[in-house]
């Protein structure tokens, strides 16, 4: 078991792809340079993934639980895709962020990976999890990011303190549209999160 606990960087439930383990639901979280997977029914059982050389800033589980994406704090960050069943690295994807990546999001079809770093302006990169296709880049506005959601494999939304920004992947470009948020009468108010509501 892994005893030394550091601050938790990210946490997510996923349906296990581990065929030889008796549990169905697992908790995954990052602590400094390691990622821990524990059965939700028995948190004393811990499977450790140790590959990163620096503090992990983001991790995300694919929609089918077939792979996990993680990235650490470095000036030249790589996205690591790895198998939660074998703990083997499937792919390393070089990013072009100058700052540490603060957000990592996977599309529902598992084909695209969105990463955002924040300096004076945030920088967006869209990478492919399946091939070596050309990455897409876009600079954002100088406003703090609150939340990110993929609507489908070619469109996603970013909620900031002051805007809701829609991005669409058109051919080989990211096209953005910005919409100011309704501002509360309370000073320094900021949004918490956003969700899609189906009819």
C-alpha positions as CSV (number, residue, x, y, z in Angstrom):
1,X,0.0,0.0,0.0
2,X,1.0,3.6,-0.6
3,X,1.1,5.4,2.7
4,X,2.6,8.8,2.1
5,X,-0.2,11.1,1.1
6,X,0.4,14.5,-0.6
7,X,-2.1,17.0,-1.8
8,X,-4.6,15.6,-4.3
9,X,-4.3,17.1,-7.8
10,X,-7.3,15.4,-9.4
11,X,-9.8,12.8,-8.7
12,X,-12.3,10.8,-10.9
13,X,-14.4,7.6,-10.8
14,X,-14.2,5.2,-13.8
15,X,-15.6,1.9,-14.8
16,X,-12.6,-0.4,-14.7
17,X,-11.1,-1.9,-17.8
18,X,-9.1,-4.3,-15.5
19,X,-10.5,-7.7,-16.4
20,X,-8.6,-9.7,-13.8
21,X,-9.7,-7.6,-10.8
22,X,-12.9,-8.4,-9.0
23,X,-14.1,-4.8,-8.4
24,X,-16.1,-2.7,-11.0
25,X,-15.6,0.8,-9.8
26,X,-12.4,2.5,-8.9
27,X,-11.2,5.9,-7.6
28,X,-8.1,7.4,-9.3
29,X,-6.2,10.3,-8.0
30,X,-2.7,12.0,-8.3
31,X,-0.3,12.7,-5.5
32,X,2.9,14.6,-6.4
33,X,4.5,12.3,-9.0
34,X,2.4,9.1,-8.6
35,X,-1.1,8.1,-9.6
36,X,-3.1,5.8,-7.3
37,X,-6.0,3.6,-8.3
38,X,-8.1,2.1,-5.5
39,X,-11.4,0.1,-5.6
40,X,-14.2,2.2,-4.4
41,X,-15.3,-0.7,-2.2
42,X,-11.9,-1.1,-0.5
43,X,-9.7,1.9,-0.5
44,X,-7.0,0.0,1.4
45,X,-6.1,-1.7,-1.9
46,X,-3.9,0.7,-4.0
47,X,-2.4,0.2,-7.4
48,X,0.5,2.7,-8.1
49,X,1.5,4.2,-11.5
50,X,4.9,5.7,-11.3
51,X,6.2,7.2,-14.5
52,X,6.1,11.0,-14.1
53,X,9.3,12.9,-13.1
54,X,7.5,16.0,-11.8
55,X,4.3,16.9,-9.9
56,X,1.2,15.8,-11.8
57,X,-1.1,18.7,-12.6
58,X,-3.9,17.0,-14.5
59,X,-5.3,13.6,-15.2
60,X,-8.4,12.4,-17.1
61,X,-10.0,9.0,-17.7
62,X,-11.3,8.2,-21.2
63,X,-15.1,7.7,-21.5
64,X,-14.7,3.9,-22.0
65,X,-12.0,3.5,-19.3
66,X,-9.6,2.1,-21.9
67,X,-6.9,4.6,-21.1
68,X,-5.9,7.4,-18.7
69,X,-4.2,10.7,-19.8
70,X,-2.0,12.5,-17.4
71,X,0.5,15.4,-17.5
72,X,3.0,16.9,-15.1
73,X,4.5,20.2,-14.2
74,X,7.4,21.0,-16.5
75,X,8.5,23.6,-19.0
76,X,8.2,21.0,-21.8
77,X,5.2,18.9,-20.8
78,X,4.2,15.6,-22.4
79,X,0.8,14.0,-22.3
80,X,1.1,10.4,-21.1
81,X,-1.6,7.9,-22.2
82,X,-1.5,4.7,-20.3
83,X,-3.5,1.5,-19.8
84,X,-5.2,1.1,-16.4
85,X,-5.2,-2.7,-16.7
86,X,-1.5,-3.3,-17.5
87,X,-0.1,0.1,-16.2
88,X,1.8,0.3,-19.5
89,X,2.4,3.5,-21.3
90,X,0.5,3.5,-24.6
91,X,1.7,6.8,-26.0
92,X,3.6,10.0,-25.2
93,X,2.3,13.2,-26.9
94,X,4.6,16.2,-26.9
95,X,2.8,19.5,-26.2
96,X,4.0,23.0,-27.1
97,X,3.0,24.8,-23.9
98,X,5.5,27.2,-22.4
99,X,3.7,27.1,-19.0
100,X,2.4,24.2,-16.9
101,X,-0.8,22.6,-18.2
102,X,-3.7,23.5,-15.9
103,X,-6.5,21.7,-17.7
104,X,-6.7,18.4,-19.6
105,X,-9.9,17.2,-21.2
106,X,-10.8,14.2,-23.4
107,X,-13.5,14.2,-26.1
108,X,-16.3,11.6,-25.5
109,X,-15.1,9.6,-28.5
110,X,-11.6,9.5,-27.0
111,X,-10.0,10.8,-30.2
112,X,-9.0,14.3,-29.1
113,X,-7.2,15.7,-26.1
114,X,-7.6,19.4,-25.1
115,X,-4.9,21.0,-23.0
116,X,-4.7,24.5,-21.7
117,X,-1.9,26.4,-20.0
118,X,-2.1,29.8,-18.5
119,X,0.5,32.6,-18.7
120,X,-0.4,36.1,-19.6
121,X,-2.9,34.5,-22.0
122,X,-4.0,30.9,-22.0
123,X,-2.8,28.7,-24.8
124,X,-5.0,25.9,-26.2
125,X,-3.7,22.7,-27.9
126,X,-5.8,20.0,-29.4
127,X,-4.0,16.7,-29.9
128,X,-5.0,13.4,-31.3
129,X,-4.9,10.3,-29.1
130,X,-5.1,7.9,-32.1
131,X,-2.6,9.1,-34.7
132,X,0.1,11.7,-35.4
133,X,-2.2,14.3,-37.0
134,X,-1.3,18.0,-36.9
135,X,-2.1,19.6,-33.6
136,X,-4.4,22.7,-33.4
137,X,-3.4,25.8,-31.5
138,X,-5.2,28.9,-30.3
139,X,-4.5,31.7,-27.8
140,X,-7.2,32.7,-25.5
141,X,-8.0,35.9,-23.6
142,X,-6.4,37.0,-20.4
143,X,-9.2,35.7,-18.2
144,X,-9.1,32.9,-15.6
145,X,-10.5,29.6,-16.8
146,X,-13.2,28.0,-14.6
147,X,-14.4,24.9,-16.5
148,X,-14.2,23.2,-19.8
149,X,-16.7,20.9,-21.5
150,X,-16.7,19.0,-24.9
151,X,-20.1,19.1,-26.6
152,X,-19.0,16.7,-29.3
153,X,-15.7,15.8,-31.0
154,X,-15.5,19.0,-32.9
155,X,-16.9,21.6,-30.5
156,X,-16.1,22.6,-26.9
157,X,-16.9,25.4,-24.5
158,X,-14.7,27.2,-22.0
159,X,-16.1,29.1,-19.0
160,X,-14.0,31.9,-17.6
161,X,-14.6,34.5,-15.0
162,X,-16.2,36.9,-17.5
163,X,-17.0,34.9,-20.7
164,X,-18.4,31.8,-22.1
165,X,-16.3,30.9,-25.1
166,X,-17.3,28.5,-27.9
167,X,-14.6,26.8,-29.9
168,X,-15.3,24.8,-33.1
169,X,-12.8,22.7,-35.0
170,X,-13.2,23.8,-38.6
171,X,-10.9,22.0,-41.0
172,X,-7.5,22.5,-39.4
173,X,-8.3,25.6,-37.3
174,X,-10.0,26.5,-34.0
175,X,-12.6,29.1,-34.5
176,X,-13.9,30.9,-31.4
177,X,-16.9,32.9,-30.4
178,X,-17.1,34.9,-27.1
179,X,-20.2,35.7,-25.1
180,X,-20.0,38.0,-22.0
181,X,-21.6,36.5,-18.9
182,X,-24.5,38.0,-17.0
183,X,-22.8,39.8,-14.1
184,X,-24.3,39.7,-10.6
185,X,-24.7,42.9,-8.6
186,X,-22.3,41.3,-6.1
187,X,-18.7,42.6,-6.5
188,X,-16.0,40.1,-7.6
189,X,-18.6,37.5,-8.4
190,X,-17.5,34.6,-10.6
191,X,-19.2,31.5,-12.1
192,X,-18.7,28.1,-10.5
193,X,-19.3,25.6,-13.4
194,X,-21.6,24.8,-16.3
195,X,-23.4,21.8,-17.7
196,X,-25.4,20.7,-20.8
197,X,-29.2,20.2,-20.3
198,X,-30.9,17.9,-22.7
199,X,-34.6,18.3,-23.6
